[in-house]
Amino acid sequence: MKNEYTAEDLKNAIKNPFYSKLNMDVTVSIRRDDYEIFKEVASINGETPESVMRRCLKIAAKELQEHD
C-alpha cells in the first residue's frame, strides 16, 4: 500500500538539512536557435524556456540512470 501525503503533511515536514549541499547551480551555454525552440515550446505550455530545459535535463538524467 502506497502512502499518500497531503499538502498539509508536506508543509509541516522537516526540511532536509543537506538539501543545499546536494544541489549545485550549473550554467550551460546554448545556441540561440536551440533556445528559440525551447522558447516556442514554453510559450505553448505557458511556462519559461528554462523550466522546459530543466525538465528535459531531468528526463535525460533519469534515462541515463536506467541504463546503468
C-alpha positions, 0 to 999 in steps of 0.5 A, spaced: 500 500 500 502 506 497 502 512 502 499 518 500 501 525 503 497 531 503 499 538 502 498 539 509 503 533 511 508 536 506 508 543 509 509 541 516 515 536 514 522 537 516 526 540 511 532 536 509 538 539 512 543 537 506 538 539 501 543 545 499 549 541 499 546 536 494 544 541 489 549 545 485 547 551 480 550 549 473 550 554 467 550 551 460 551 555 454 546 554 448 545 556 441 540 561 440 536 557 435 536 551 440 533 556 445 528 559 440 525 552 440 525 551 447 522 558 447 516 556 442 515 550 446 514 554 453 510 559 450 505 553 448 505 550 455 505 557 458 511 556 462 519 559 461 524 556 456 528 554 462 523 550 466 522 546 459 530 545 459 530 543 466 525 538 465 528 535 459 535 535 463 531 531 468 528 526 463 535 525 460 538 524 467 533 519 469 534 515 462 541 515 463 540 512 470 536 506 467 541 504 463 546 503 468 
